[in-house]
Amino acid sequence: MEKYKEVERSIIKKYRKKIWSKFIKGIKEYELIKEGDKIAVCISGGKDSMLLAKCMQELQVHGHIKFDLEFLVMDPGYNEYNRKIIEDNAKLLNIPITIFETKIYDIVAEIDESPCYLCARMRRGYLYKHAQRLGCNKIALGHHFDDVIETILMSMLYNGQLKTMMPKLHSQNYEGMEVIRPLYLIREQDIITWQNSNELKFIKCACRLTENCMLGDSGGGSKRQEMKVLIKKFRKMNPNIELNIFRSVHNVNLNTIIGYEKDGIEKSFLDDYDEL
């Protein structure tokens, strides 16, 4: 059996409960895909986006909804080594990628303040623009369950806000475009286990600016990495801590919220407090 077929089989069979079922649940629960969609699956070369690509391929073949796919790789200025890894993995996994080049790394190299934030915004913009040129109405990103809860904690601890990473979102700058996150319910550890059991090696970080180019799953000293460490400590006290953080943004009781913002308008509990 060819390697890509073994990988596909592992998703449907061996990791049906941990990956495939949660992937399908996320698609249905958040209504991420509709009939006639043309979706650009955005591939960075890491484990998450490669798994996303394979899951989307399987859904296109075995699902009941008819939709089209493009597999986009944006090269922001990868070195030759990392670009070759992406190309080799795409070939190995039978993913028909389209690569387009940008100069993002060269641009953000001149920025002293928040280069990572600027890089992320620029990457998203280029992906939207290129996907739209291909006739796509959605881009799919490989963010997973752990990304969601880490975002919630970072927003609370560093920004003083209760915010989450949404499963889908309309683009404010590209009319008719949406971003969707089909791996929303899948835990990172299950993705790592899937990767290792299939003996796959993906790039972790290909950023030239931080000189943090590597294979494997070790991370750097980012705020997100801090959240991973914090959650690991919480887990020792309560094994359900991650699920509770995740559920917290699904079960917000506005009667116990001091203030919130909706469509740019700020609301306070005092607005209608005396009306009771």
C-alpha positions as CSV (number, residue, x, y, z in Angstrom):
1,M,0.0,0.0,0.0
2,E,1.3,3.5,-0.9
3,K,2.3,5.7,2.0
4,Y,-0.5,8.3,1.4
5,K,-3.1,5.5,1.4
6,E,-1.8,4.2,4.7
7,V,-2.0,7.7,6.2
8,E,-5.6,8.2,4.9
9,R,-6.6,4.8,6.3
10,S,-5.1,5.7,9.7
11,I,-7.3,8.8,9.9
12,I,-10.5,6.9,9.1
13,K,-9.7,3.8,11.1
14,K,-7.0,4.0,13.8
15,Y,-7.7,7.6,14.7
16,R,-11.4,7.6,13.9
17,K,-12.4,8.6,17.5
18,K,-9.6,11.0,18.2
19,I,-9.4,12.8,14.8
20,W,-11.9,11.9,12.2
21,S,-15.1,11.9,14.3
22,K,-14.1,15.2,15.9
23,F,-13.3,16.7,12.5
24,I,-16.7,15.7,11.2
25,K,-18.4,17.0,14.4
26,G,-16.7,20.4,14.1
27,I,-17.7,20.7,10.4
28,K,-21.4,20.0,11.3
29,E,-21.6,21.8,14.7
30,Y,-20.2,25.0,13.4
31,E,-21.6,24.7,9.8
32,L,-18.2,25.2,8.3
33,I,-18.8,23.8,4.8
34,K,-21.8,24.4,2.5
35,E,-22.8,22.9,-0.9
36,G,-20.8,24.5,-3.7
37,D,-18.0,26.0,-1.6
38,K,-14.6,26.3,-3.1
39,I,-12.1,26.1,-0.2
40,A,-8.4,27.0,-0.2
41,V,-6.7,24.8,2.4
42,C,-3.7,26.8,3.6
43,I,-0.6,24.7,4.2
44,S,2.3,26.0,6.2
45,G,4.2,22.7,6.2
46,G,3.5,21.8,9.8
47,K,1.6,18.8,11.2
48,D,-1.6,20.7,11.7
49,S,-2.1,22.0,8.2
50,M,-0.9,18.7,6.6
51,L,-3.5,16.8,8.7
52,L,-6.1,19.3,7.7
53,A,-5.3,18.8,4.0
54,K,-5.7,15.0,4.3
55,C,-9.0,15.3,6.3
56,M,-10.4,17.7,3.7
57,Q,-9.5,15.3,0.9
58,E,-11.2,12.5,2.7
59,L,-14.3,14.5,3.4
60,Q,-14.5,15.5,-0.3
61,V,-14.4,11.9,-1.3
62,H,-16.6,10.4,1.3
63,G,-18.8,13.2,2.4
64,H,-22.3,14.1,1.3
65,I,-21.7,17.8,0.6
66,K,-20.2,18.7,-2.8
67,F,-17.4,21.2,-2.6
68,D,-14.1,22.0,-4.3
69,L,-10.6,22.3,-2.9
70,E,-7.3,24.2,-3.6
71,F,-4.2,23.5,-1.6
72,L,-2.3,26.7,-1.1
73,V,1.3,27.0,0.1
74,M,2.5,30.6,0.6
75,D,6.3,30.9,0.6
76,P,7.0,33.9,2.7
77,G,10.8,33.4,2.1
78,Y,11.5,29.9,3.3
79,N,15.1,28.7,3.0
80,E,15.6,25.9,0.5
81,Y,15.7,23.2,3.1
82,N,12.3,23.9,4.6
83,R,10.7,24.5,1.2
84,K,11.9,21.1,0.0
85,I,10.5,19.4,3.1
86,I,7.1,20.9,2.3
87,E,7.3,19.9,-1.3
88,D,8.5,16.3,-0.4
89,N,5.7,15.8,2.2
90,A,3.1,17.1,-0.2
91,K,4.3,14.5,-2.8
92,L,4.5,11.8,-0.2
93,L,0.9,12.5,1.0
94,N,-0.6,13.0,-2.5
95,I,-1.5,16.6,-1.8
96,P,-1.6,18.7,-5.1
97,I,-0.2,21.9,-3.7
98,T,0.0,25.3,-5.4
99,I,2.9,27.4,-4.2
100,F,3.1,31.1,-4.6
101,E,5.9,33.3,-3.3
102,T,6.0,36.5,-1.3
103,K,8.7,38.7,0.3
104,I,7.1,38.8,3.8
105,Y,10.2,37.7,5.7
106,D,12.3,40.4,4.0
107,I,9.6,43.0,4.8
108,V,9.2,42.2,8.5
109,A,12.9,41.8,9.0
110,E,13.0,45.6,9.0
111,I,10.4,45.9,11.7
112,D,11.5,46.2,15.4
113,E,8.1,46.2,17.1
114,S,5.8,43.2,16.9
115,P,7.3,41.6,13.7
116,C,5.4,38.3,14.4
117,Y,2.0,40.1,14.6
118,L,2.7,41.9,11.3
119,C,3.9,38.7,9.7
120,A,0.7,36.9,10.7
121,R,-1.5,39.7,9.3
122,M,0.4,39.9,6.0
123,R,0.3,36.1,5.6
124,R,-3.4,36.0,6.1
125,G,-3.9,38.9,3.6
126,Y,-1.9,37.2,0.9
127,L,-3.8,33.9,1.4
128,Y,-7.1,35.6,1.2
129,K,-6.1,37.5,-2.0
130,H,-4.6,34.5,-3.7
131,A,-7.5,32.2,-2.8
132,Q,-10.0,34.8,-4.1
133,R,-8.1,34.9,-7.4
134,L,-8.6,31.1,-7.7
135,G,-12.4,31.6,-7.2
136,C,-12.4,30.4,-3.6
137,N,-14.9,31.7,-1.1
138,K,-13.3,30.3,2.0
139,I,-9.8,29.6,3.4
140,A,-9.3,26.7,5.8
141,L,-6.6,27.0,8.6
142,G,-5.1,24.3,10.8
143,H,-5.8,25.8,14.2
144,H,-6.9,23.1,16.7
145,F,-8.5,22.7,20.2
146,D,-5.3,23.7,22.0
147,D,-4.9,26.9,20.0
148,V,-8.4,27.9,21.0
149,I,-7.9,27.5,24.8
150,E,-4.5,29.1,24.6
151,T,-6.0,32.1,22.9
152,I,-8.7,32.4,25.6
153,L,-6.1,32.4,28.3
154,M,-3.8,34.9,26.5
155,S,-6.6,37.3,26.0
156,M,-7.6,37.2,29.6
157,L,-4.0,37.3,31.1
158,Y,-2.3,39.7,28.7
159,N,-5.2,41.8,27.2
160,G,-7.8,41.9,29.9
161,Q,-10.4,40.6,27.6
162,L,-12.5,37.5,27.2
163,K,-12.1,36.5,23.6
164,T,-11.7,33.3,21.7
165,M,-10.5,32.0,18.3
166,M,-13.7,31.6,16.3
167,P,-14.4,28.4,14.3
168,K,-15.4,30.6,11.4
169,L,-15.2,34.3,10.6
170,H,-16.2,36.6,7.8
171,S,-13.3,38.6,6.4
172,Q,-13.6,42.3,7.0
173,N,-11.3,43.2,4.1
174,Y,-12.1,40.6,1.4
175,E,-15.8,40.7,0.6
176,G,-17.5,37.2,0.4
177,M,-14.5,35.4,1.9
178,E,-14.5,33.4,5.2
179,V,-11.9,31.7,7.3
180,I,-12.9,28.3,8.7
181,R,-11.1,26.1,11.2
182,P,-12.1,22.4,10.7
183,L,-9.6,21.0,13.3
184,Y,-11.3,23.1,16.0
185,L,-12.3,20.2,18.2
186,I,-9.1,18.1,17.7
187,R,-6.4,18.1,20.4
188,E,-2.8,18.8,19.5
189,Q,-1.5,15.7,21.3
190,D,-3.7,13.5,19.1
191,I,-2.2,15.2,16.0
192,I,1.3,14.5,17.3
193,T,0.4,10.9,18.0
194,W,-1.0,10.5,14.5
195,Q,2.1,12.1,13.0
196,N,4.5,9.9,14.9
197,S,2.6,6.7,14.3
198,N,2.8,7.3,10.6
199,E,6.5,8.2,10.9
200,L,6.0,11.6,9.3
201,K,8.3,14.6,9.8
202,F,7.0,18.1,9.3
203,I,8.5,21.5,9.8
204,K,7.8,23.1,13.2
205,C,8.9,26.7,12.5
206,A,10.5,28.0,9.4
207,C,10.9,31.6,10.5
208,R,14.3,33.0,9.5
209,L,13.9,36.0,11.8
210,T,14.0,33.9,15.0
211,E,16.4,31.4,13.6
212,N,14.0,28.8,15.0
213,C,13.9,26.5,12.0
214,M,13.4,22.9,13.2
215,L,11.8,19.6,12.7
216,G,9.7,18.0,15.4
217,D,7.4,19.5,18.1
218,S,9.6,21.4,20.5
219,G,8.6,25.1,20.9
220,G,10.1,28.4,21.6
221,G,9.6,31.0,24.3
222,S,6.4,32.6,22.9
223,K,3.3,33.7,24.9
224,R,1.5,30.7,23.4
225,Q,4.2,28.4,24.8
226,E,3.8,30.0,28.2
227,M,0.1,29.1,28.0
228,K,1.0,25.5,27.1
229,V,3.1,25.3,30.3
230,L,0.4,26.9,32.4
231,I,-2.3,24.5,31.1
232,K,-0.1,21.6,31.8
233,K,0.1,22.7,35.4
234,F,-3.6,23.2,35.6
235,R,-4.2,19.7,34.2
236,K,-2.4,18.2,37.2
237,M,-5.0,19.8,39.5
238,N,-8.0,19.0,37.3
239,P,-7.9,16.7,34.2
240,N,-11.0,18.5,32.8
241,I,-9.5,22.0,32.9
242,E,-8.9,22.3,29.2
243,L,-12.5,21.2,28.3
244,N,-13.8,23.6,30.9
245,I,-11.9,26.5,29.5
246,F,-13.2,25.6,26.0
247,R,-16.8,25.4,27.2
248,S,-16.6,28.7,29.1
249,V,-16.9,30.6,25.8
250,H,-19.8,28.5,24.7
251,N,-21.8,29.1,27.9
252,V,-21.4,32.8,28.7
253,N,-24.1,34.1,31.1
254,L,-24.6,37.8,30.2
255,N,-26.5,38.3,33.5
256,T,-23.2,37.9,35.3
257,I,-21.0,39.9,32.9
258,I,-20.0,43.5,33.9
259,G,-19.5,44.7,30.3
260,Y,-19.3,43.4,26.8
261,E,-18.9,44.7,23.2
262,K,-21.1,43.7,20.2
263,D,-20.5,45.1,16.7
264,G,-18.3,47.9,18.1
265,I,-20.9,49.0,20.6
266,E,-20.0,48.7,24.3
267,K,-22.6,47.5,26.7
268,S,-22.7,47.7,30.5
269,F,-24.8,45.8,33.1
270,L,-25.8,49.3,34.3
271,D,-27.6,50.0,31.0
272,D,-30.7,48.2,32.1
273,Y,-29.9,47.5,35.8
274,D,-32.7,49.8,37.2
275,E,-35.3,48.5,34.7
276,L,-35.9,45.3,36.8
